[in-house]
Amino acid sequence: MAFLKRANGESAGQIIELTQERTVIGRSPDQCQVVLGLNGVSRRHAEVYRQGDGYFVADLKSRNMTKVNDVKLIPGADRRLAGGDRISICDVEFIFHAVEPAEEPRDREVLIINEGEAFDVPPLHTLDASRSTAIASMVKPEVKLRAILEITRDLSTELKIDKVAPRVLESLAQLFPQAERSFLVLVDPATKRLVRKATKVRQGRGRISFNTTVPADEAPMQMSRSLVNHVLGQKKAVLSQDAGADKDLPTSASIADLKIRSVMCVPMVTPNGEAVGIIQLDTSDRKQFHQEDLDVLAAVAGQAAISIQNAQLHESMLERERVDRDLKLAEQVQKRFLPQEVPTIAGYEFFAHYEPAYEVGGDYYDFVPLTHDRLAIALGDVSGKGVAAALMMAKFSGDTRYCILTENAPGAAAAELNAMLISAGIEEKFITLSLSVLDAKTGTLSFASAGHLPILVRRADGRVEELGEEIAGFPLGILPGVEYKQSQVTLGPGDVAVIYSDGVTDARSVKDELYDCRDDRRLLRRLAETAGGPEVVGKAILQDIREHALGHVQADDITLICFGPVAPAATQPQGPASP
């Protein structure tokens, strides 16, 4: 039976079995099977339902949305769940666990003779690891209680893997005094390499006490890697009475070299079927392991797998929290690279808006005061998203200011920036740039474009002009030695110039329609319809984008700059009011 496990809060660890076809999560006790009494949770927030052989989660048009693995769900775009998926509803997180594999029949051989002794066990017995829970109910009650209660008591509150692993072996030392060596090996989730987390060895032949667990990187004892790989690959436990002569074991010289006689090796498999590691016990003397021992070890391994998975999830959560803190700090630092306020120039009005798609982004804009009442206006867009783009943007912001201040014209400054970016040797990254210089005295705007979108100018009478497409050169960082042309336009009272990144035009609706494209110039229409100065125009465009993209996750950074000479009150342009 599939189930949800509460991952945080006071009810952390709570198990919710998905016994019904549909399980609704929300605030209403009358309409929901799982009730969350938190602020922000909708009456019917989300639903987990079964369809065919799979489970799906749907957002029920909730106010604060539903996330799966930190990705927002769009109402109507249901998500198929896989084992380990994290479902977030406001501050509550559930972990989905898939249906356990079906139980398979057990094969058994009897009466194996080994050096004059008879045992009712096979020389190599394999056991489906997925059956570890069922095995726990088949062993003798006193042995089962001793094993399961010991593991449960010691591991139920431990959330550090380096403490979980030794405790498992401590419990096994009491259950299997005939074992000379025991190992706990985990599969590293990131690299998939085997990592020995704990080892125990008996302090001398004839004694049943074990010494302190040896740290994995200090233990000199060797293991049979072929045996470990076999158990992990098959997800089946192995029991052998005579490992050196057992033809059913994987061929390995290490088994003979280590003088292993009797061995048990059991995979640790989580409820969602993932093999997270193995537990191995072996001995070189006549005290061999039996079928009952394998059953108990399989039950212990099942409990250990859950404990280790919980520890891994806890460590992942702590790592995620650390990354989130770093990203928040990076977001604050990045915003310090951007202007903290718009320019104040007599007779002019400015508006600027920056909204990254993620915590940090690759868009950049700046206002740089120049001599003789001039102002440089730059808007750049680094290819890609996230941290890499943000780091490149940080470097580019300083270079841009330097080039604007040292060069006399936008075209020359763009050429110098291109040369600097080429010399830095940053591969697979480029920058589009709109670079302008406004002469406040004359209203002249000189501009150059490195592969950036055209500048839009809404005239006082409502006409809209696109400027710069005919002079646009290559984006920065692609070709060396590029020369950038420049042009100019005069802004009069009531005119508004608009510079923007492609996050504006590429905003998508829930039907995956672009906000502005060649077949539908919605940005131009909105600009022509909006009367008022730069701030009114900028806010109207942003509102129009939000309405278009409602319900769709923002996929690109949105940067918008509007500016122009203030129109005298008596000559303010008339037109449709901004929504």
Disulfide bonds with the S-S distance in Angstrom:
none
